[in-house]
Amino acid sequence: MMIQLNRKLFFRFSSPPLYPSLRNKRASQFQLQFPPISLPSFFPLHFSSLKHSLTTTPQLFFPPSSIPRWIHDAFICYRQVDTRNFVNHLHNALEQNKIRSFLDQSLERGLEIAPAINEVIEQSRSAIVVISQTFASSPWCLDELDKILDCKEKKGQLVFLIFMDVDPREMREQSGSFTWIGQSEKGFGQENADKVRRWRDTLRKAGNLTGWSLGNRLEAEFIQYVVEKISRRLSCSYTNLFAFHSVALDSQVQALFSLLRLEVEEVQILGISGTRGIGRTTIVRALYQQIADQFDRSYFLANVKDIMSEDGLIKLQETLFANILSNGVSEFSNDIHVVTNFMRSKLHNKRVLLVFDDVEGLLDPLCRLIKAINLGLGSRVILIPQQEETLSGLRGEIFKVRSLNDDQALELFSWNAFCERYPKSDYKMLSNCFTSFSKGLPLVLTLMGSFLNGKSIKEWQRAFDQLKEIPQGKVHEIPRIVINGLEANERMIFLDIACFLNGYDKEEIIKSLNQCGVLANSGIEILAQKSLVYIDENNKIWMHDLIQEMGRQIVIQECPNNPSKRSRIWHHEDALQVVRQNSGTKAIEGIKLDKIDVQDLILHANSFKKMKKLRLFMMADHVLDCGPAGHLSEKLQAHFARNGGIMLAFWEVLVKRISKFWSRGA
């Protein structure tokens, strides 16, 4: 038996822009003004607006306008008939802890959720969903939950689940009290079948979220425990959102904005230099969000080096074409000159803002591409390399990011370690020791602070003892302490993201990894809390290139001289050699084939027979065909996550399809 891989000669577009452009309005058309930000009572930060006056454009104001304005800290979603007393006690406890929660106590609840409730959910920083035996029989509750998950995806709303005499597995599997959905209300009929399907999908998604179960615990103790957890998460979520803004980010964003000189009509290229981990990408993203709507087109392209490693400039042009022009074309010529000419015809009169992140060793081809597509007057291009030396030949301005001073470093560390501006008195000396090791690098400060958050002084001391073992000048090795402290499930997810899944959609990753027995949702949540990954506003999971590199080095060290004995193989040449030469081993858990240089590639089943632990198989720009058996089964196709032309399959499903043919002498 053999698997035939047929090369498709059309573009598969990469993921959407990291920060899609907002309204395409020119700065000269109006004055941008933003309202002040309203922060919760327990968060004492104050932020100054960024202000800059130009000669040929109106005065521009640049506060952190992308940060949502929340009226409520928490919205409580519950079924009154069996949880009213519990929820009242919970609400009182939240208010006593200065968590402003909204509790809808109206008795009249029909089949349709009131528009006013939708608005309240949108205005809430988080949602607390109390799942009870009768929850799924209420259309009102199901609509609220559907709206909450929508806000979670689109607005970053935090969601906390509380299970009252309910097994979360029943909610995922639609069994037990979740078998009949929304049919206890009067007047509910077959005409609402579409709603039922949507509700079932909503319950399945919610079932994959982490939550707390009352079980046999005393209600009062349980409520106190839950409120403490929610209070900490809310406080730290504001910290993660605002901390870097409060610690010298605004001044650097303003300096970078000044250097862009948006009043100048010529096309300009700007390079960003600075030590890895110093916050270059963070600063550029902050500015990008503020000025993107002043351009006709804008796009923030991450992982440029990885994109160009697949098919060079043609892949990069394909990505730009898909995300900047947005004309719905799904097939186009693979001739680089045809694509260049087409883009030139569309962009020559457009004011465009482009950001290219991770452009290591790609300065010359990128500059040639920028010149070839002939961007319109007033366009700006920002390049962010890993190494400062990459910008040595750049004909343009270079902005150097400054490291934090001692006071700023201690403040950023404290926000992550204590969710407060200054260290607690008992921890002050150790905090100063950790910050002195950081050399003012925000990445290291954030990682170490998040890692130590909630730990005892003894645990801090042990971590500091580990820190002292790192050679002087090797500050970038500090994140390894955090990585080494991961549990087995977290470590597996961390390495999967580092080797294969950086920049992928969070829900797709969770769905995919859950299929092979990994507790993906809780694991990703822990990685985010430890600042090893972050989730952008498009719900994509990202890992800093320094941390990704460290994760990949961990895998390489499993067997430095033989890739086939490592757990993960992501280099195309190594992966191709393993599958072609039948040199796979039982150590392999994942393989990625980036590109195929031939028209057709034939893989024999024996190529995979030894890979007993294989659970992740990734391929780019290919369709998998199981030879004489025809196409893949529907079940297997459902396990493919299409994202930027990459397909993921899980081995325990694939092996069943292949094993039928092993006995035929394949």
N, C-alpha and C positions, 0 to 999 in steps of 0.2 A: 504494500500500500504506500502511496506517496501523496504528499500535499503539494498542489500546484499553486504557485503565487504568480498571478498575472499582473504585469506592470501596467498601470493606468496613466495615460498621458494627459492628465488635466490637473489643475490646481486643487489641492485640498487646503482650504484657508486655515490659518492659525487662529488662536483664541482671540476674542474681541479685545479692544484696547484696554489696557490696565486702567486708564482714566479717560473714558470717552469724553469728547468735547460736549460742552453744555450748549446753550443757545449761541448760534453763530452770529454775534453782533460785533460790529467794529467799535473800538473805544471812542472814536470820534463822534459817534452818534448820540451818546448820552453820558451822564455822569453816574458812575457806579457808587452806590451807597449801601451800606449793610447795617442792619440793626445790631444793637449790643447783644452779647451772648448771655443767656440766663443760666446760671449754674445752680445746682442744688445747695441746700443750706449747709450740708456737711462738707462742701468742697470750696476752700477759701481762695482759690487762685484768681488772679486778675490778669487780663491780657490787654496789652496796648495794641491799637490798630497800627498797621503798617501804612505809611503815607508817603506818597511821592508826587512831586509836581513836575509836569513836563511842559516843554515850551509849545508844542504843537497839538497837545491833547489835553482834555480837561484833567482836573485833579483826580487821582485814583486812590481808592482806599482798599487795603488788603488785610482785613481781619480774617481769622480762621472761619470763613463763612460756610465751609463745607460741613462744619460740625452741627448736628441737629439741635434744635431747641426743644427740650422736653418740659412738659408741664407737670407730669406725674412721674414719680420714680418707679411705680409698679401698677399694673392693671391686674385685677384678680378675676380670673375666669373660673366659674364653678357652677354646680347644679344645686339649687337651693334645697330641693326636696330631701337630700340625705347628707348635706355637708354644711348647712347653715350655721350651726353652733361652732363647728371647728373653724370655719372661715371668719366668723365674727371675732373669735379669740386671736386668730392669725392677724387679722386687720388691726386689732388693738395693739398687738405686739409690734407690728411694723411701725405704726404711728408713734409708739413710745420710743422707738429707735430712730425717730426723725426720718423715716422712709415714707414719703408721701404716696399713699396707695389709693387707687380708685376702686370702690366697691359698689357695684350696681345692685341695689336691694329692691328694685321694682318687682312686684309680684306678677304683673301681666307680661308674659313672654310668649310671643306667638311663633309662627313658622319663619318669620323674616327678622333678621337682626336689625335693630334701629340704626339709621344713619349716624345718629349722635354717638352711638357706642363705637362705631367704626372710627370716628374722629378721635375719641378718647384713646382708643388702642394706638392710633398713629402718634398720639402726643405722649405716649408712655415710654420711658427708657427701658422698661422690662415688663414681662408678663409672667404672672404666677398662675399656672393651670392646675387646678385640683381635680384629678381624675377619680371618679367614683363609679359605683356599679351602674348608676342610671345616667351617667354622663353621655354615653353614645346614643341614648334614646331622645336626646333633646336637640332639635334642629338649631335652636338658638346657640347652645354651647358649641355645637359643631361649626357653625358659621363663625363664632368668635375665634375658635381655634384655627380655622382656616385663615382668617384675617391676621392673627398673631404670627403664624408661620410665614405669611406673605411679608409682614413687617420685619421679621427676622432676616429674611433673605434680602430685602431691598433697603432696609434702614439700619441693619445691624442690631436690631432689638434683642436683648437677652431674654431667654425663655427658661423658666424654672418649672419643673413638673413635680407634683406631689401625688403619690398614689395611695388612695384610701381603700383598703381591702380589694385591691385590683392587682393582678399580675401583669406587668408591662408586656410580657410575651403575648398575652391574649390580645392586647391592643394591636401589636404588630401583625399577628396572625388572623385577626378578626374572628376570634373564637370567644366562648364564654358570653359575658354580657355585651360583647361587641359584635355578636352575630347579627343582631337586628339593629339596624342603624336608623335613627330618626323617625321610627314608625309608631311611637307611642302618642304623638301629638295628633289631635283631631284634625281632620282634613288633609292629612298627608297621603298622597296617592301616587299612582304610577307615573303621573306627569313629572314627578320630581326625580326620575331615575338618574338623570345627569348629575343632580346634586348628590345623590347617594354615592355615585362613583367618585365624585370629587372628595366627599367626606371620607370615604374608605382610604383614598390616597393620602389625605391629610392625617388620618390616624396612624397609618403606616409610617409616615415621616416622623410624626411625634413620638412614636414608639421607639425610634432609633436614638432619641435624645436621652441624656442621662437625667435621672431624677431621684427623689427620695421616697421611700416607702415607710408608712407609719408602722406596719407590722404589729408587734406586741409591745411597742414602747408606750410609755405614758404620754398622753397627748400634750400636756404642758411642757414636758422636757423636749418632746419632738419639735414643738413650735419654736421654743427657744433656740434649738439647734439650727432649724431651718432659717430663722430670722438672722442669726449670726452669719450663716453662710451667704445669704442674700446680701446682707449689709456689706460684707467684705467684697463680694463680687461687684456690687454696684460701685463701691468706692474705688476699687482697683480698675474697673473699666473706665471710669473717668480719668484715673491716673494715666492709664495707657494712652488714652486719647489726647490728653493735654500736657503730660509731663515734659515731653521734649520741647513743646511750644514755650513752656515756662522757663526752660533752661537754655537760653541763648539761640533758639531756633529763629525767632522772629528777626533778630538783628542780622543774621546771616541771609535769610530770605530777602530782606530789604536790600542788602548789599548786592546780592545776585541780581535782583530786579533792576537795580541801578545800572549794573554792567550790561544788561541786555539792551538798554537804550531803545525802547520801543518806538520812540519818536523818529528814529532814523529809518528811512524807507528802503535802504539797500538790504540784501540778504546777508545775514550774519551767522557765523558758526562760533559757538562758545564751548570750551572744554572745561570740565570740572576735575580738579586735582585734589589730592589729599590721601592720607593713609587709609588703608582698608579698615572698615569698621568705624570711621569717623563721622558717618552720617551724610555722605554725599547724595545718595539716592533719596534719603528722607527729605533733605532740604530741597532738592529739585522737584520732588513730588508735591511738596507743600506749595511751591511757587507755581507749578503747573496747574494745580487746582484753582489758583487765584486768577490766572491770566488766560486760560484756555479759551474762554468764551469771547475773547477779544480778537480771535483769529477765525478765518473762514473754515479752516480744517485744523485738527490737532490730533496727535497720537503719541502715547508714551509706550515705547517698545522695550520690554525687558528681555533679558537673555539673548541679546543679539548674536553673541558668539555661538550659542547652541543652535540658533536658527540657521546661521550661515554654514555650520558644520554639516548640515544635511545636503543642501544643493547650492551652496554659495549664494551669489547675488540674486539668482532667480527665485530662491525661496524667500529672501528678504523682500524683493519687489512684490512677490505674490502676497505677502503679509500686508505690506503697505497698501497695495492696490485694494485688498479686501476691506481694510479698516478705514482708509481715508476717503476713498471714492464712494463706497457704500451704494453701489448701483445694482446690487443683486446679481451680478454676473457670477456664475459658479464654475464656468469653464472658460479657459483662455489659452492662448498659445504658450508653449514653453520656450519660445524664442525670446531671449533676453532683450534683443533690440526692438522687437515688436512691442513688448511690455513697456520698455523705456519710452518709446515714441508715443504710446497711448497715454501714459502718465503725464508726459510733457504737455500733450494737447489739453489735458484736463486741469493741470495745476499751474500753468504758466501765468495765469491771472488771479491766482488764489494766494491769500496771505496765510501761510501754514506754520504751525508750531510742531516741531518734531523733537522727541527726546529718544536717544539711543543709549540704553544702559548695557554695560558689560561689552565694550567694543574692543577688548584686548587684541592688539595686533591687526586691527581692521581699519585703521585710520585712512589709508590710501584708497581702498575700494569704496569706503563709505563716502569720502569726499568726491570721488569720481561719480558716484551714483547721484549725490545731491546736485552736482553740477549738471549732470545729464538730464535729470527730470525738470530742471529749470523752474524752480519755485518762484512764486510771484513776489513782487516788491514787499518789503516789510516782514518777510518770513524769518523765522529763527530756528536754528538747529542746535541742540545741546547734546554733547557727547560725554559719556561717563565711562572711563576705562577702569580696570582694576589697578593698573600700575601707572604712576605719574609719567614714566618715561614714554608711554604711548603717545602723549601729546607733544612730544618734542618737535615734531615737524608740522604742527598745526598752524595754519595761517589765520589766526583769529585770537580773540581774547581768551584768557585762562583765569578761571575763578578758583582760588585756593581755599578750601574749607579749613577753618581753624579748629583745633582741639579745645576741649572745655578746660577752664581754669579749675583750681582746687575747689573753690566754693561751688561752682556749677556742677562739678563732678560729684561732690558729696550730695548735692540736692537731687540730681537725677537718680543716683543710687538709692537715696532715701525714699523717693517716690515709689520705686519698684520694690524695695525691701519692706517698707512699712506703710505704704500708701499715705505717707505724710511728707511734709517738706523737709523736716529735719529728723535725724536718727533719734530713737528712744535713748534715754540717758544711759541705761545699762549696756547698750550696744554701740555707744558713740566711739569708743576707742577702736573696736574691731572694724567699725564702718570706715574710719579714717585709714585703717590699714588696707582694707580692700580697695578703696578709691585710689590710694597712692600707687597700687600695683597696676591700675587701669591705664595710666598714662593719658587720661582725659578722653579715652575712646568711648563714645556713647554705646556702641554695641556691647562691649565688655561690661560696662556699668549696668546696662539693662539686663544682660544675661545673669550676672552674679546677683544683682538685687532680686530678680524674680526667683532665682534658685534658692536664695536664703529666706524668702518671704515665709513667715510663719514658723521658722525653725528655732530651736532653743539655742542658748549661748554655747552649750557644748557642741552642738552641730555646727555652729558658726566656727568654733575653734578648730574642729576637725577639718572643715573646708579650707580654713586659712593655712593649716599645716600642709594640706595638699598644694596650696598655692605657692608656698615657699619652696616646693620641690621643682617648680618650673624654672628653667635657666633664666638668668637675667637677660632682658632684651627680647624674650620670647612671649611678649604680652598676648599675641594672637593664639597662644596655646591655652589660655585660660578657659575658653569655652569647653574644652575637653573635660573639665571637672564636671560641668553640668551634664554633658552627654554621658559620661561614665556613671552618673547617678540615676539614669533612667531604668525603670522596670522593664522586664522582657517584652511586654506588649508595646509599650511606648517606644522602646528601642527598635523593634521591628518596623513600626510605622515611620519612625524617624529615618531609618536607612532606606525604606522604600521611597520616601519623598526625596531624599538626598540623591538617590541613584536614578529614579525614574519619573517622579510625579510632581516635581517643582513647577508651579504655575498652573496646575490643573484645578478644575472646579471641585470645591469641597464636597458637595453632595455626590458627585461622581466617584470621588475617592472613597468616601464612606460606603457607598453602595458596593463598590468593587471589592474593597478589602473585607467588608462584612461577609461577602460570599465565600471567602476562604478562611473563616473562623477567627478573624482579627477583630478585636473590639475597637473599631476605628473611631467612633464618635468621641468616646471618653478619652481615647489616646490622643487624638488631635487636640482636644480641649486642653489636656495637660501640657502638650507641647507648646500650645499658644500661651498658656499661663506662664510657662518657663521662658517665653520669648524666643524659642527655637524656631518657630514658624509664626507667620502673621497672615491674617485673612483680609483681603482688600474688599473694597465696596462692591466688586463684581463677584464676591464669594469665591475667589480663587485663593489657593494656599501658596504662599511664597516662603522661601528660605533664603537668608542672606548667603551670598556666594562663598563667603569665608566659612560659614557653618556647613554649607553643602560640601565644600571641598574637604572639610574635616571628616564629614560622614563618609565620603567616598574613600578617603584614606584608611578609615577603619576597615572597610571591606577589602581594600587592596592588601592590607597587612594580614588578612586571613591566610593568604598564600601569595606572596609577592611575585613569585616567578611563574605561576601557573594559573591563569584566569579561570580555567575550567574547574578549579577546586575552591573558588570563591562562591559566596552565597548569591551575589548579584553581578551580572555582566551587562554594562551599559555602553562600552566602547564597541562601535559597529564591527571593526575588524576582528576583535576578540570573539564577539558573538557569532559572526559568520564562520569563523574557523571552527568553533565548537560544534555548530549544527552540521557543517559540511563534512567534517572529519570524524563525526560520531565520537567526540571526546568529552561529552558531558559526563558529569558525576552526580552522585546523590547530594552533594553540597549545594547545588544550584537551586535557588528559590525564584529567581527572576532573570529574564533575558530581554534585551531591547535591540532590535534591528532598526537603525535609523534610515538606511537607504540601501537600495539594491542597484548595482551598476549594470546589471544585465537585464535583458527583456523578460526573461522567465527564470525563476529559481525553483528547483525541485528539492524538497526536503523529504527524506525517508523517515518513516516512523521510528526506525532504529536510532535516528539522531536524538530522539527524546527518551528512549526507553530507559536509560540509566538515570534520568533526572527524576527521582522518586519524590522529591520535595518541591518540584516546580509548581508554582501557583500563579505566576505573573509572566505573560508572554506578550511583548509589545512590538508592533510593527508600524512603519510609516508608509503611507501612500500605497497600500496594497490591499487586495481582496483575497481572503483565504478560501480556497476551494479544496474539498476533500476528495479529489480525484474521482474514481468510478462511483463513489457513493453520492456524488452530486454536491449540493450546497450544504452549508452548515445547518445544523438543526436550529429551530426557533429558540430553543432554550439557550444554546450557546451564543446565538446572535444577541440575545438579551443581555448577555454578560459582557458585551463589548461596550466600552465607553468611548464614543467618538469625540475626540477633542483635538483640534488642530491636526487632523490627519493621522492621529495615533490611535491604535486599537489595542484594547487590553482583553485578554482571555484568561480564564482560570483553568488551571491544568486538570483539576479533578473532573471537570466537565469534558474538556477536550480529550483526555485520555480514554474516556468511555467511547468516544466517537471513533478514535483511531484503533483501539484494541481489537475491534471486530475484524480488522483486516490483518493483524499480525499473524494469525494462524494460516493466512493464505500465502505465506512465504515472502512477505514484504521485507 
